[in-house]
Amino acid sequence: MTKVLRYLRKYWIIAALSPLFMILEVSMDLLLPDLMSRIVDEGVLPGDMEVIFSVGLRMLIVAFIGCFGGIMAGRPHRSAFHAICARTRFPAS
């Protein structure tokens, strides 16, 4: 384990970004049910189309931010993993 951590030391910032993007994705995913209930409670039941469209637009924005967080969660992790593997296979002389 200490060998792996020694190789990871150089890429700790990149490796730390992955959980941060995952937190962004999960927090956006947790907002979606609240927005959906707001659409139903304040828009559909009273018949207010303006609330439906405004909260629906907010829901789309939150979904796209969550999608971005999900995509970016794997990206730094993958680049750090490839760099660590390259360093372990072909160590600098």
C-alpha positions in Angstrom: 0.0 0.0 0.0 2.8 2.4 0.8 4.2 1.8 -2.7 1.0 2.8 -4.3 0.8 5.9 -2.1 4.3 6.8 -3.1 3.3 6.9 -6.8 0.0 8.7 -6.0 1.8 11.5 -4.2 2.5 13.3 -7.4 -1.1 13.1 -8.6 -3.0 13.8 -5.3 -4.7 17.0 -6.6 -6.0 15.1 -9.6 -7.1 12.2 -7.5 -8.9 14.6 -5.0 -10.9 16.1 -7.9 -12.8 12.9 -8.6 -14.7 12.7 -5.2 -15.5 16.4 -5.4 -17.1 16.0 -8.8 -19.0 13.0 -7.5 -20.3 15.1 -4.6 -21.5 17.6 -7.2 -23.3 14.9 -9.1 -25.0 13.4 -6.1 -26.1 16.7 -4.7 -27.6 17.7 -8.0 -29.4 14.3 -8.2 -30.8 14.9 -4.7 -32.3 18.2 -5.8 -34.3 16.7 -8.6 -37.1 15.1 -6.4 -37.6 18.4 -4.5 -38.0 20.2 -7.8 -40.4 17.6 -9.1 -42.5 17.9 -6.0 -42.6 21.6 -6.4 -43.8 21.3 -9.9 -46.6 19.0 -8.8 -47.6 21.0 -5.7 -47.3 24.5 -7.0 -47.8 24.0 -10.7 -49.9 21.1 -11.7 -52.4 21.1 -8.8 -53.2 24.9 -9.0 -52.8 24.8 -12.8 -50.0 27.4 -12.9 -48.1 26.9 -16.1 -45.6 29.6 -15.3 -44.4 27.7 -12.3 -44.2 24.5 -14.3 -42.0 26.1 -16.9 -39.7 28.0 -14.6 -39.2 25.0 -12.2 -38.9 22.7 -15.2 -36.1 24.9 -16.7 -34.4 24.9 -13.3 -34.7 21.1 -13.2 -33.1 20.8 -16.6 -30.2 23.0 -15.5 -29.7 20.9 -12.4 -29.8 17.7 -14.4 -27.1 19.0 -16.8 -24.9 20.1 -13.9 -25.3 16.7 -12.4 -24.4 15.1 -15.7 -21.3 17.2 -16.0 -20.3 16.2 -12.5 -20.8 12.6 -13.3 -18.7 12.8 -16.5 -16.0 14.8 -14.8 -15.9 12.4 -11.8 -14.3 9.7 -13.9 -12.0 11.9 -15.9 -9.4 13.0 -13.3 -9.5 9.6 -11.7 -8.8 7.9 -15.1 -5.9 10.3 -16.0 -4.3 9.8 -12.6 -4.7 6.1 -12.8 -3.0 6.0 -16.3 -0.1 8.1 -15.1 0.4 6.0 -12.0 0.3 2.8 -14.1 2.8 4.2 -16.6 5.2 5.2 -13.8 5.0 1.7 -12.2 5.6 -0.1 -15.4 8.3 2.2 -16.8 9.9 3.8 -13.8 12.3 6.7 -14.5 15.9 5.7 -14.4 
